[in-house]
Amino acid sequence: MKIKKNDTIEVTTGKNRGKRGKVLRVYTETERVLVEGVNIQKKHERPSQKNQQGGITQKEAPIHISNVMLVDPKTGERTRVGKRGVQAASGKLRFERFAKRSGEAIA
């Protein structure tokens, strides 16, 4: 997967289109991501030992990875992600992610 935890993404489709947020968790098995402040779902809960009051709670729900794009760290626009080999100081080849729009490396 090209999207990782703590990346800033933008939603490309659906009711949350245009919203941006930080990735909180990546579910690799189902190809979904949990994004902060995006895809808020309401849940009706009855009173219990944990939640004495009960009522309506809100939390983020995962959204499919095909519906999000990474935000370019240089320009602040949506971009695709690529991988390229970089020679490390030890002489070993390691791979880094980069934004295809600007060519900037993604930390």
N, CA, C and O of each residue as an XYZ file, in Angstrom:
428
protein
N       0.832     -1.185      0.000
C       0.000      0.000      0.000
C       0.876      1.247      0.000
O       1.941      1.277      0.617
N       0.418      2.253     -0.689
C       1.218      3.465     -0.822
C       0.849      4.530      0.202
O       1.560      5.525      0.346
N      -0.254      4.328      0.911
C      -0.654      5.253      1.973
C      -0.271      4.621      3.309
O      -0.519      3.438      3.541
N       0.337      5.423      4.182
C       0.775      4.919      5.484
C       0.219      5.778      6.609
O      -0.329      6.855      6.375
N       0.368      5.290      7.822
C      -0.095      6.011      9.009
C       0.595      7.374      9.095
O       1.770      7.501      8.753
N      -0.130      8.375      9.546
C       0.316      9.760      9.723
C       0.465     10.540      8.412
O       0.910     11.688      8.442
N       0.110      9.957      7.270
C       0.098     10.708      6.013
C      -1.105     11.646      6.003
O      -2.136     11.348      6.606
N      -0.971     12.775      5.320
C      -2.103     13.670      5.113
C      -2.720     13.318      3.765
O      -2.034     13.278      2.744
N      -4.030     13.063      3.781
C      -4.718     12.646      2.561
C      -5.910     13.555      2.294
O      -6.342     14.321      3.156
N      -6.432     13.448      1.066
C      -7.662     14.146      0.687
C      -8.610     13.127      0.088
O      -8.197     12.272     -0.696
N      -9.890     13.217      0.458
C     -10.900     12.298     -0.055
C     -11.302     12.753     -1.447
O     -11.583     13.932     -1.663
N     -11.330     11.808     -2.406
C     -11.597     12.148     -3.809
C     -13.043     11.901     -4.226
O     -13.513     12.522     -5.179
N     -13.761     11.011     -3.539
C     -15.136     10.690     -3.929
C     -16.007     10.523     -2.696
O     -15.512     10.367     -1.579
N     -17.309     10.558     -2.921
C     -18.261     10.306     -1.847
C     -18.719     11.578     -1.158
O     -18.416     12.686     -1.600
N     -19.455     11.403     -0.068
C     -20.040     12.547      0.629
C     -18.995     13.396      1.338
O     -19.265     14.548      1.680
N     -17.807     12.846      1.561
C     -16.732     13.576      2.230
C     -15.702     14.130      1.252
O     -14.588     14.467      1.651
N     -16.066     14.225     -0.023
C     -15.133     14.674     -1.051
C     -14.552     16.043     -0.707
O     -15.276     16.963     -0.324
N     -13.226     16.159     -0.851
C     -12.547     17.420     -0.595
C     -12.026     17.572      0.822
O     -11.213     18.457      1.089
N     -12.482     16.720      1.736
C     -12.011     16.810      3.117
C     -10.594     16.261      3.220
O     -10.217     15.328      2.510
N      -9.824     16.858      4.115
C      -8.456     16.405      4.350
C      -8.314     15.957      5.785
O      -9.024     16.432      6.672
N      -7.394     15.041      6.007
C      -7.160     14.565      7.361
C      -5.928     13.696      7.437
O      -5.319     13.356      6.422
N      -5.574     13.343      8.650
C      -4.408     12.512      8.903
C      -4.850     11.062      9.041
O      -5.871     10.779      9.668
N      -4.094     10.150      8.464
C      -4.416      8.729      8.544
C      -4.084      8.230      9.945
O      -2.949      8.345     10.408
N      -5.098      7.674     10.612
C      -4.909      7.148     11.956
C      -4.519      5.674     11.941
O      -3.740      5.218     12.778
N      -5.070      4.935     10.979
C      -4.794      3.494     10.906
C      -5.021      3.007      9.487
O      -5.880      3.524      8.772
N      -4.239      2.000      9.081
C      -4.370      1.395      7.757
C      -4.743     -0.072      7.948
O      -4.053     -0.809      8.653
N      -5.835     -0.488      7.318
C      -6.273     -1.883      7.357
C      -5.858     -2.528      6.035
O      -6.545     -2.365      5.027
N      -4.746     -3.257      6.028
C      -4.213     -3.813      4.791
C      -5.069     -4.949      4.245
O      -5.146     -5.126      3.029
N      -5.713     -5.721      5.115
C      -6.497     -6.875      4.662
C      -7.701     -6.429      3.833
O      -8.027     -7.049      2.820
N      -8.358     -5.355      4.266
C      -9.564     -4.897      3.584
C      -9.300     -3.673      2.708
O     -10.229     -3.151      2.091
N      -8.052     -3.207      2.642
C      -7.646     -2.041      1.848
C      -8.442     -0.802      2.217
O      -8.986     -0.119      1.349
N      -8.505     -0.519      3.503
C      -9.224      0.647      4.006
C      -8.325      1.456      4.927
O      -7.361      0.941      5.492
N      -8.663      2.738      5.067
C      -7.913      3.612      5.969
C      -8.885      4.342      6.888
O     -10.013      4.652      6.503
N      -8.429      4.610      8.106
C      -9.192      5.378      9.073
C      -8.593      6.773      9.107
O      -7.417      6.940      9.431
N      -9.401      7.778      8.773
C      -8.908      9.147      8.641
C      -9.558     10.027      9.704
O     -10.758      9.938      9.960
N      -8.743     10.870     10.311
C      -9.206     11.757     11.374
C     -10.202     12.788     10.836
O      -9.882     13.550      9.924
N     -11.412     12.807     11.408
C     -12.417     13.798     11.047
C     -13.152     13.544      9.746
O     -13.873     14.423      9.273
N     -12.993     12.367      9.150
C     -13.634     12.047      7.873
C     -14.498     10.802      8.049
O     -14.136      9.889      8.791
N     -15.649     10.768      7.361
C     -16.581      9.642      7.399
C     -17.086      9.387      8.820
O     -16.987      8.275      9.338
N     -17.626     10.434      9.437
C     -18.152     10.342     10.792
C     -19.482      9.596     10.772
O     -20.379      9.938     10.001
N     -19.606      8.581     11.616
C     -20.824      7.790     11.734
C     -21.430      8.010     13.119
O     -20.706      8.143     14.106
N     -22.750      8.048     13.187
C     -23.438      8.169     14.471
C     -23.930      6.799     14.906
O     -24.394      6.001     14.092
N     -23.822      6.540     16.206
C     -24.255      5.256     16.742
C     -25.123      5.506     17.965
O     -24.741      6.259     18.861
N     -26.279      4.882     18.001
C     -27.175      5.005     19.149
C     -26.791      3.949     20.169
O     -26.780      2.757     19.862
N     -26.473      4.387     21.385
C     -26.048      3.449     22.426
C     -26.976      3.543     23.621
O     -27.357      4.634     24.046
N     -27.334      2.390     24.155
C     -28.150      2.375     25.351
C     -27.243      2.471     26.573
O     -26.061      2.138     26.478
N     -27.750      2.907     27.692
C     -26.917      3.023     28.903
C     -26.316      1.679     29.316
O     -26.983      0.646     29.260
N     -25.053      1.707     29.729
C     -24.359      0.497     30.166
C     -23.411      0.869     31.293
O     -23.404      2.012     31.750
N     -22.615     -0.086     31.743
C     -21.645      0.175     32.811
C     -20.616      1.199     32.355
O     -20.251      2.094     33.118
N     -20.145      1.077     31.117
C     -19.147      2.008     30.582
C     -19.748      3.376     30.312
O     -19.188      4.399     30.704
N     -20.891      3.388     29.640
C     -21.545      4.631     29.249
C     -22.861      4.745     30.008
O     -23.894      4.277     29.529
N     -22.832      5.358     31.181
C     -24.010      5.438     32.052
C     -25.121      6.273     31.424
O     -26.303      5.984     31.614
N     -24.745      7.301     30.683
C     -25.725      8.223     30.112
C     -26.425      7.628     28.887
O     -27.625      7.829     28.701
N     -25.677      6.893     28.049
C     -26.241      6.417     26.792
C     -26.293      7.557     25.798
O     -25.603      8.560     25.981
N     -27.096      7.432     24.743
C     -27.261      8.512     23.778
C     -26.602      8.211     22.446
O     -26.356      7.057     22.098
N     -26.321      9.283     21.707
C     -25.764      9.151     20.366
C     -24.280      9.510     20.411
O     -23.912     10.597     20.856
N     -23.437      8.599     19.951
C     -21.996      8.852     19.901
C     -21.556      8.932     18.437
O     -22.201      8.375     17.549
N     -20.454      9.629     18.208
C     -19.922      9.766     16.855
C     -18.494      9.250     16.820
O     -17.723      9.471     17.754
N     -18.143      8.560     15.735
C     -16.769      8.120     15.541
C     -16.489      7.955     14.055
O     -17.406      7.845     13.241
N     -15.189      7.940     13.717
C     -14.793      7.784     12.326
C     -14.929      6.327     11.903
O     -14.689      5.411     12.689
N     -15.317      6.131     10.654
C     -15.389      4.796     10.074
C     -14.354      4.712      8.960
O     -14.027      5.728      8.346
N     -13.832      3.513      8.689
C     -12.831      3.370      7.622
C     -13.417      3.649      6.247
O     -14.609      3.445      6.018
N     -12.567      4.121      5.327
C     -12.987      4.353      3.956
C     -11.983      3.691      3.015
O     -10.804      3.565      3.347
N     -12.449      3.275      1.853
C     -11.602      2.497      0.952
C     -10.440      3.341      0.432
O     -10.580      4.536      0.170
N      -9.305      2.691      0.293
C      -8.066      3.387     -0.080
C      -8.128      3.964     -1.490
O      -7.386      4.893     -1.806
N      -9.000      3.428     -2.339
C      -9.125      3.953     -3.703
C      -9.845      5.299     -3.725
O      -9.825      5.993     -4.742
N     -10.473      5.670     -2.630
C     -11.211      6.933     -2.560
C     -10.409      8.059     -1.929
O     -10.954      9.130     -1.663
N      -9.129      7.835     -1.686
C      -8.285      8.879     -1.092
C      -7.010      9.043     -1.912
O      -6.567      8.116     -2.590
N      -6.422     10.253     -1.836
C      -5.137     10.516     -2.480
C      -4.258     11.273     -1.501
O      -4.741     12.042     -0.669
N      -2.977     11.044     -1.614
C      -2.010     11.711     -0.760
C      -1.912     13.191     -1.120
O      -2.057     13.563     -2.284
N      -1.665     14.033     -0.112
C      -1.464     15.460     -0.339
C       0.036     15.696     -0.487
O       0.825     15.285      0.364
N       0.419     16.361     -1.572
C       1.826     16.653     -1.858
C       2.390     17.571     -0.771
O       1.809     18.622     -0.500
N       3.513     17.195     -0.143
C       4.074     18.027      0.927
C       4.604     19.371      0.441
O       4.698     20.316      1.224
N       4.949     19.469     -0.837
C       5.524     20.709     -1.373
C       4.444     21.685     -1.835
O       4.471     22.860     -1.469
N       3.487     21.197     -2.645
C       2.487     22.086     -3.242
C       1.165     22.108     -2.490
O       0.402     23.064     -2.628
N       0.875     21.087     -1.703
C      -0.398     21.025     -0.984
C      -1.555     20.543     -1.833
O      -2.710     20.660     -1.425
N      -1.265     19.996     -3.017
C      -2.302     19.464     -3.891
C      -2.277     17.942     -3.859
O      -1.324     17.333     -3.372
N      -3.357     17.326     -4.395
C      -3.406     15.863     -4.450
C      -2.368     15.349     -5.437
O      -2.088     15.981     -6.456
N      -1.802     14.184     -5.112
C      -0.788     13.610     -5.990
C      -0.801     12.096     -5.897
O      -1.286     11.512     -4.928
N      -0.255     11.479     -6.933
C      -0.039     10.033     -6.894
C       1.293      9.773     -6.212
O       2.107     10.683     -6.057
N       1.512      8.518     -5.801
C       2.718      8.156     -5.058
C       3.536      7.168     -5.870
O       2.990      6.239     -6.464
N       4.846      7.370     -5.893
C       5.750      6.454     -6.566
C       6.825      5.984     -5.611
O       6.969      6.529     -4.517
N       7.579      4.980     -6.014
C       8.708      4.484     -5.237
C       9.948      4.559     -6.100
O       9.905      4.264     -7.295
N      11.060      4.958     -5.487
C      12.316      4.994     -6.219
C      13.437      4.532     -5.303
O      13.393      4.710     -4.086
N      14.439      3.935     -5.927
C      15.598      3.448     -5.187
C      16.581      4.576     -4.934
O      16.865      5.376     -5.825
N      17.101      4.635     -3.709
C      18.058      5.665     -3.324
C      19.250      4.967     -2.683
O      19.092      4.061     -1.864
N      20.442      5.403     -3.070
C      21.660      4.818     -2.517
C      21.868      5.367     -1.101
O      21.981      6.578     -0.916
N      21.919      4.480     -0.106
C      22.135      4.892      1.282
C      23.622      5.139      1.516
O      24.451      4.785      0.677
N      23.958      5.739      2.644
C      25.351      6.047      2.977
C      26.183      4.778      3.104
O      27.382      4.783      2.824
N      25.542      3.690      3.528
C      26.253      2.419      3.692
C      26.464      1.700      2.360
O      27.092      0.642      2.315
N      25.940      2.274      1.277
C      26.093      1.664     -0.034
C      24.935      0.759     -0.408
O      24.877      0.246     -1.525
N      24.009      0.559      0.528
C      22.850     -0.288      0.282
C      21.770      0.496     -0.449
O      21.643      1.707     -0.268
N      20.995     -0.195     -1.270
C      19.896      0.439     -1.985
C      18.648      0.356     -1.120
O      18.250     -0.728     -0.695
N      18.027      1.511     -0.859
C      16.772      1.516     -0.113
C      15.739      2.278     -0.935
O      16.090      3.082     -1.799
N      14.465      2.018     -0.659
C      13.396      2.637     -1.421
C      12.708      3.709     -0.605
O      12.530      3.576      0.606
N      12.320      4.789     -1.297
C      11.567      5.855     -0.644
C      10.348      6.189     -1.486
O      10.345      5.995     -2.702
N       9.318      6.692     -0.829
C       8.120      7.137     -1.537
C       8.325      8.584     -1.975
O       8.985      9.361     -1.285
N       7.754      8.939     -3.125
C       7.842     10.327     -3.573
C       6.540     10.738     -4.245
O       5.796      9.907     -4.768
N       6.287     12.041     -4.216
C       5.093     12.598     -4.846
C       5.369     12.761     -6.336
O       6.345     13.402     -6.725
N       4.520     12.188     -7.158
C       4.744     12.245     -8.596
C       4.552     13.648     -9.154
O       5.145     13.978    -10.181
N       3.760     14.466     -8.524
C       3.489     15.820     -9.019
C       4.718     16.711     -8.898
O       5.051     17.434     -9.838
N       5.406     16.669     -7.734
C       6.539     17.570     -7.510
C       7.886     16.854     -7.457
O       8.928     17.495     -7.589
N       7.878     15.549     -7.269
C       9.118     14.802     -7.139
C       9.688     14.834     -5.728
O      10.767     14.296     -5.480
N       8.967     15.466     -4.800
C       9.397     15.597     -3.414
C       9.290     14.262     -2.691
O       8.310     13.537     -2.863
N      10.306     13.930     -1.875
C      10.273     12.703     -1.073
C       9.249     12.850      0.045
O       9.090     13.928      0.617
N       8.556     11.754      0.350
C       7.559     11.751      1.414
C       8.164     11.086      2.630
O       8.620      9.944      2.570
N       8.165     11.813      3.736
C       8.779     11.294      4.964
C       7.902     10.250      5.622
O       8.266      9.707      6.666
